Amino acid sequence: SRLNSKIVIVGGGISGIAAAQRLVKAGFHHVRILEATSRCGGRIKTGRLGDSLVEIGANWIHGPSQENPVFCLARQYGLLEPEALTPENQAMDIAGHPPWVPAFYSSSGQKLNAEDVVPAIELFAELLDQSSEFQNQKGEPFPSVGDFICTQVRQQAEEKWKDTDLATKSLRLCMISNMLKVECCVNGAHSMNEVGLGAFGQYKTLPGLDCTFPGGYEGLIKNLMLELPDGLVTYNMPVRCIHWNNSERTDNPVMLECDSGEKISADHVIVTVPLGYLKMHHSTMFQPPLPLHKLHSVQRLGFGTNNKIFVEFDVPWWDAQCEVIYLVWEDEDDMVDQFPDIQRSWIKKLFGFTVLKPTERYGHVLCGWIAGHESEYMETLSEQEVTQAVTQLIRRFTGNPTVTPTRILRSQWFHDPWTYGSYSHLGNGCSEQDLDNMMEPLPPKGSQSQPNQVLFAGEATHPCYFSTVHGALLTGWREADRLISYYSSINPSEAFKS
Ligand code: 6YU
């Protein structure tokens, strides 16, 4: 019966907490979360820069509207600003690209005219839209979104910009390089050449203008945790191995082995560890090993790094209304988003900064964004080295040799041993099938042994909202529901509270 079945959730991120919350509500008594670290939240992590709260991990509610469960919970808990709650805000359909007020600076230290670069941004946006249209087509004309976009730009630029002078044309191609770097951050990919074209349209956006949590994203976690019984989470308890189809025990089919040596038996395990962790540890984490089709999907799906570098100033060097600052390198008209000479050139991957608003709350703080192997290299540098590189960069692009940050703070998601990166994307050759494989429970379909021994939740198991908090939350609920309906099917007389 559900009352006695033992359910262990591996990982206390939003997906693990969501699964626990739903199972507890449905009347399961023996639910626990084993979390490797000393805190819950995982990639939802609010930190401090001086007196201000800043997000080390997830930043926005993407598409805050009725259909978004993160939005609905945040509203219910009273965590959002009035503006985010307005019908106008919820109705705004931005298709994943917020209409921020931009400013453009060049590597020769000049502010660029919008009209010189905006045609490149428009062409890029058009091609990015088209990249979503290769789904369900037989074969992809190009292996990646990066290949598709660069080929199309090369073909179309000549025609479109035939009356434009050479210098401006070249500048627009440099702007395309910048846009590729932006998309590396959005997709959590090393390069747009590693984002598959055929499945790009698999990702879906929701309506609503992206909003933030004024009191920190972790407020969502804190409120959800209040709905859980005390002691449900065991901290500092990394799970090393999951023995399923466990023949030594007849009462419980699954046995978990922790780093501490502790062994815990269970009827069901919900695994929510990040894809980066799975890629690294799948061979030791499952006994027997993962079925091949699942393993191949773990390997084929992409999991790159996107990091933030918060930079604080006494005095702003950008305009008051500016919301995003793009740094355009004038030597990048060959449309590149990767730098072979990483030690010297890593900083070129930083596409620019978003401006933290409102100023009354944050002071003058920018958030720099950097993805890819360059970002992973940045993590190995000291804070001083990063500060020096960012200071030099800003001095060069503003042409002002005295600009000096007062404080910086950066994330280091690749060196987080429980994550190994930021979030997932569909890599070369990926399809919808890979996400289906990711969420398929063990033992796989068609097996004779007890079903639903090991279930899989987490951001990288959502068919269309992967890489997001709402996607992760929904997968936790999905796997809880899988168990709830499993128990009602084997014992229909047990009425469920819900
Ligand atoms: C969003 C956003 N956002 C920025 C950055 C990052 C992410 N995301 P968790 O990892 O949370 O939990 C797993 C737990 O397991 C964890 O606590 C571990 O300690 C534990 N664990 C691991 N191993 C274990 C073991 N062996 N034993 C026990 N425990 C173990 N999402 O909605 N808005 O603004 C951002 C952003 C820098 C790093 C984000 C954002 C992603 C979310 O943070 C993430 O999906 C969820 O928090 C994951 O929750 P979880 O429970 O699955 O895992 C067209 C097209 C484009 C496609 N993409 C466009 C979307 C853009 C995505 N944007 C992201 C942007 C930012 C800025």
Boltz pocket constraint, residues with backbone or C-beta under 6 A from the ligand:
constraints:
  - pocket:
      binder: B
      contacts: [[A, 10], [A, 11], [A, 12], [A, 13], [A, 14], [A, 15], [A, 16], [A, 34], [A, 35], [A, 36], [A, 37], [A, 39], [A, 40], [A, 41], [A, 42], [A, 43], [A, 44], [A, 56], [A, 57], [A, 58], [A, 59], [A, 60], [A, 61], [A, 62], [A, 96], [A, 185], [A, 186], [A, 187], [A, 200], [A, 203], [A, 237], [A, 238], [A, 239], [A, 240], [A, 272], [A, 273], [A, 274], [A, 277], [A, 306], [A, 307], [A, 308], [A, 411], [A, 413], [A, 417], [A, 418], [A, 419], [A, 421], [A, 422], [A, 423], [A, 424], [A, 457], [A, 458], [A, 459], [A, 460], [A, 466], [A, 467], [A, 468], [A, 469], [A, 470], [A, 472]]
      max_distance: 6.0
